[in-house]
């Protein structure tokens, strides 16, 4: 393998980790964007996608508790490679004509997701400057909404024109290309691995480490709440717009892509602002206010609204519900003990995935009782507002630690 200088590695790390985030996002959101077409083909209710997403993130939650130790044993580069390969396998299984294969594929994609963030955090802390960490982590996290944009714009269109399985083929091809591109950096990126590390030993050590530190504990609970709202929006927006809003599948996908674009742009902007203000918690509070307000407005949406107003609403939704991840992960990395970044990332990501696991299942269950997507979204606005209290506790814990 060729040797590269530190600057080359820093750029490559940001590009590859962003690409991995994009691949993971595309793999986990694709079925939600084409759920009506898949459900019609399989003869099931589109609401099943809520349970599929919960199964996927259940596997991701389990995977991430081993993720930090896996990175330390195998190396962050190899863990990233395993992440995209697991996603590719899951996508192939999604294409098979039975819900059982979709369930198995969801477990595979979830397993890949659990490795992505600990590996990325390890590489970014190793190769990038601390004073730019909010911005760098936010750039990396733009891969998630960027993947969502590409998927929301292309997957429904492919489903309508040539069949939904071509949407899966497109994303599978991308993950395999990313795997090939990452191979050249494996020697350097895995050079600090610890082959003697036992992956299955004390799997919840990262979670315990997070829970012991006050600020980490409270912002991880904030992330859990944010994840419930974020994943509910991503999973049920297209169905809500088609079933109750009267929009077409492709137009609903475009609206979701507007939120994803806003999420991409705002993640970088929020990261820059957090570095300038030197306060991630203040920025997370701003994000919470925007999320709660825009989610409340979504409840009143109907087909008579002018299109520019609808697109503006989805831009605000993207700024809030999709904009927080980079600032959150950067703050967690800042609070990590030296050499323990991947373990802390695994612990904090456990809370993120737990929220994603709970969100769609709770939303689907609430919808079955209420029978209205709009009313169910109003519950998400209430959930979002609860995070303000958790942020206040995080601020208090930070002040106590500094005293």
Order of alpha helices (4+ residues) and beta strands (2+ residues): alpha-alpha-alpha-alpha-alpha-alpha-alpha-alpha-alpha-alpha-alpha-alpha-alpha-alpha-alpha-alpha
